[in-house]
Amino acid sequence: MSRTQLNVRVSEDLEKAIDEKRIELRATMGTIPSRSDVLRLALEAYLGIALAESEADRRGTTGPEKRRAGQRPAQRAPKKSS
């Protein structure tokens, strides 16, 4: 299945509203959805259609938990003997 990328320019007010909705959705989705996910949900509601799971944003996210999980423990320098 091919996918088409759409670029949408929005005002700062609309960007802020989208980001606020992202934070709000964290409670029900378990993670903060991408801006693309929020726009897909809005389009689904506006168009009155159910989008297939294939429409989900398949890009990985780099939230704090994933960043921490990917970090290696710092190696300590050997102690100097006195």
PyRosetta script that sets phi, psi and omega in degrees:
from pyrosetta import init, pose_from_sequence

init()
pose = pose_from_sequence("MSRTQLNVRVSEDLEKAIDEKRIELRATMGTIPSRSDVLRLALEAYLGIALAESEADRRGTTGPEKRRAGQRPAQRAPKKSS")
pose.set_psi(1, 125.5)
pose.set_omega(1, 178.2)
pose.set_phi(2, -84.0)
pose.set_psi(2, 154.2)
pose.set_omega(2, -179.9)
pose.set_phi(3, -126.1)
pose.set_psi(3, 139.1)
pose.set_omega(3, 178.7)
pose.set_phi(4, -106.0)
pose.set_psi(4, 137.3)
pose.set_omega(4, 177.7)
pose.set_phi(5, -95.8)
pose.set_psi(5, 130.8)
pose.set_omega(5, 175.0)
pose.set_phi(6, -113.0)
pose.set_psi(6, 134.4)
pose.set_omega(6, 175.9)
pose.set_phi(7, -104.6)
pose.set_psi(7, 129.1)
pose.set_omega(7, -177.3)
pose.set_phi(8, -123.7)
pose.set_psi(8, 126.8)
pose.set_omega(8, 175.6)
pose.set_phi(9, -96.1)
pose.set_psi(9, 133.7)
pose.set_omega(9, -178.7)
pose.set_phi(10, -130.8)
pose.set_psi(10, 159.2)
pose.set_omega(10, 176.4)
pose.set_phi(11, -73.2)
pose.set_psi(11, 166.0)
pose.set_omega(11, 177.2)
pose.set_phi(12, -62.6)
pose.set_psi(12, -35.0)
pose.set_omega(12, 179.1)
pose.set_phi(13, -64.0)
pose.set_psi(13, -43.3)
pose.set_omega(13, 179.6)
pose.set_phi(14, -68.7)
pose.set_psi(14, -38.0)
pose.set_omega(14, 176.6)
pose.set_phi(15, -60.9)
pose.set_psi(15, -43.2)
pose.set_omega(15, 179.1)
pose.set_phi(16, -63.6)
pose.set_psi(16, -42.4)
pose.set_omega(16, 179.1)
pose.set_phi(17, -63.6)
pose.set_psi(17, -40.4)
pose.set_omega(17, 178.1)
pose.set_phi(18, -63.7)
pose.set_psi(18, -44.2)
pose.set_omega(18, 180.0)
pose.set_phi(19, -65.6)
pose.set_psi(19, -36.9)
pose.set_omega(19, 176.5)
pose.set_phi(20, -64.6)
pose.set_psi(20, -39.5)
pose.set_omega(20, 178.1)
pose.set_phi(21, -66.3)
pose.set_psi(21, -36.2)
pose.set_omega(21, 177.7)
pose.set_phi(22, -59.4)
pose.set_psi(22, -45.0)
pose.set_omega(22, 179.5)
pose.set_phi(23, -65.5)
pose.set_psi(23, -41.6)
pose.set_omega(23, 178.7)
pose.set_phi(24, -61.4)
pose.set_psi(24, -40.4)
pose.set_omega(24, -177.9)
pose.set_phi(25, -71.2)
pose.set_psi(25, -17.3)
pose.set_omega(25, 178.8)
pose.set_phi(26, -56.5)
pose.set_psi(26, -36.4)
pose.set_omega(26, -177.6)
pose.set_phi(27, -63.5)
pose.set_psi(27, -36.1)
pose.set_omega(27, -178.3)
pose.set_phi(28, -95.5)
pose.set_psi(28, -25.6)
pose.set_omega(28, -176.5)
pose.set_phi(29, -96.6)
pose.set_psi(29, -16.6)
pose.set_omega(29, 179.6)
pose.set_phi(30, 88.1)
pose.set_psi(30, -21.4)
pose.set_omega(30, 175.9)
pose.set_phi(31, -139.1)
pose.set_psi(31, 164.6)
pose.set_omega(31, 176.7)
pose.set_phi(32, -81.0)
pose.set_psi(32, 118.1)
pose.set_omega(32, 179.9)
pose.set_phi(33, -69.9)
pose.set_psi(33, 158.5)
pose.set_omega(33, 177.0)
pose.set_phi(34, -72.1)
pose.set_psi(34, 164.7)
pose.set_omega(34, 175.2)
pose.set_phi(35, -60.8)
pose.set_psi(35, -38.1)
pose.set_omega(35, 178.1)
pose.set_phi(36, -60.6)
pose.set_psi(36, -41.5)
pose.set_omega(36, 177.9)
pose.set_phi(37, -60.0)
pose.set_psi(37, -43.9)
pose.set_omega(37, -179.6)
pose.set_phi(38, -63.3)
pose.set_psi(38, -42.2)
pose.set_omega(38, 178.7)
pose.set_phi(39, -65.4)
pose.set_psi(39, -38.0)
pose.set_omega(39, 176.4)
pose.set_phi(40, -62.9)
pose.set_psi(40, -42.9)
pose.set_omega(40, 177.9)
pose.set_phi(41, -61.5)
pose.set_psi(41, -42.0)
pose.set_omega(41, 179.9)
pose.set_phi(42, -65.4)
pose.set_psi(42, -42.7)
pose.set_omega(42, 178.8)
pose.set_phi(43, -64.8)
pose.set_psi(43, -40.4)
pose.set_omega(43, 177.5)
pose.set_phi(44, -58.1)
pose.set_psi(44, -46.6)
pose.set_omega(44, -180.0)
pose.set_phi(45, -67.4)
pose.set_psi(45, -42.5)
pose.set_omega(45, -177.6)
pose.set_phi(46, -68.1)
pose.set_psi(46, -42.0)
pose.set_omega(46, -177.5)
pose.set_phi(47, -83.0)
pose.set_psi(47, -11.9)
pose.set_omega(47, 179.1)
pose.set_phi(48, 68.1)
pose.set_psi(48, 35.8)
pose.set_omega(48, 179.0)
pose.set_phi(49, -126.0)
pose.set_psi(49, 157.0)
pose.set_omega(49, 175.5)
pose.set_phi(50, -100.3)
pose.set_psi(50, 118.2)
pose.set_omega(50, 179.2)
pose.set_phi(51, -80.5)
pose.set_psi(51, 142.4)
pose.set_omega(51, 179.4)
pose.set_phi(52, -69.9)
pose.set_psi(52, 158.7)
pose.set_omega(52, 177.3)
pose.set_phi(53, -58.5)
pose.set_psi(53, -25.6)
pose.set_omega(53, -180.0)
pose.set_phi(54, -65.0)
pose.set_psi(54, -14.5)
pose.set_omega(54, 178.7)
pose.set_phi(55, -82.6)
pose.set_psi(55, -8.9)
pose.set_omega(55, -178.3)
pose.set_phi(56, -62.8)
pose.set_psi(56, 149.1)
pose.set_omega(56, 177.7)
pose.set_phi(57, -69.8)
pose.set_psi(57, 116.2)
pose.set_omega(57, -175.4)
pose.set_phi(58, -96.3)
pose.set_psi(58, 5.7)
pose.set_omega(58, 177.1)
pose.set_phi(59, -73.3)
pose.set_psi(59, 148.6)
pose.set_omega(59, 176.2)
pose.set_phi(60, -76.8)
pose.set_psi(60, 154.2)
pose.set_omega(60, 176.3)
pose.set_phi(61, -110.3)
pose.set_psi(61, 160.3)
pose.set_omega(61, -179.8)
pose.set_phi(62, -124.2)
pose.set_psi(62, 54.0)
pose.set_omega(62, 177.8)
pose.set_phi(63, -66.1)
pose.set_psi(63, 171.5)
pose.set_omega(63, -176.2)
pose.set_phi(64, -56.5)
pose.set_psi(64, -40.0)
pose.set_omega(64, -178.2)
pose.set_phi(65, -65.1)
pose.set_psi(65, -42.1)
pose.set_omega(65, 179.2)
pose.set_phi(66, -68.2)
pose.set_psi(66, -37.0)
pose.set_omega(66, 178.4)
pose.set_phi(67, -64.3)
pose.set_psi(67, -44.3)
pose.set_omega(67, 179.7)
pose.set_phi(68, -64.3)
pose.set_psi(68, -41.2)
pose.set_omega(68, -178.3)
pose.set_phi(69, -64.6)
pose.set_psi(69, -30.0)
pose.set_omega(69, -177.9)
pose.set_phi(70, -85.7)
pose.set_psi(70, -8.9)
pose.set_omega(70, -178.3)
pose.set_phi(71, -80.7)
pose.set_psi(71, 139.7)
pose.set_omega(71, 175.3)
pose.set_phi(72, -89.6)
pose.set_psi(72, 146.0)
pose.set_omega(72, 176.9)
pose.set_phi(73, -61.8)
pose.set_psi(73, 140.4)
pose.set_omega(73, -179.9)
pose.set_phi(74, -65.6)
pose.set_psi(74, 136.9)
pose.set_omega(74, 177.1)
pose.set_phi(75, -84.9)
pose.set_psi(75, 135.3)
pose.set_omega(75, -178.3)
pose.set_phi(76, -90.5)
pose.set_psi(76, 142.8)
pose.set_omega(76, 175.5)
pose.set_phi(77, -71.0)
pose.set_psi(77, 145.0)
pose.set_omega(77, 178.3)
pose.set_phi(78, -61.8)
pose.set_psi(78, 144.3)
pose.set_omega(78, 179.0)
pose.set_phi(79, -69.5)
pose.set_psi(79, 139.9)
pose.set_omega(79, 175.7)
pose.set_phi(80, -81.4)
pose.set_psi(80, 136.9)
pose.set_omega(80, 178.5)
pose.set_phi(81, -84.8)
pose.set_psi(81, 143.9)
pose.set_omega(81, -176.7)
pose.set_phi(82, -88.6)
pose.dump_pdb("model.pdb")
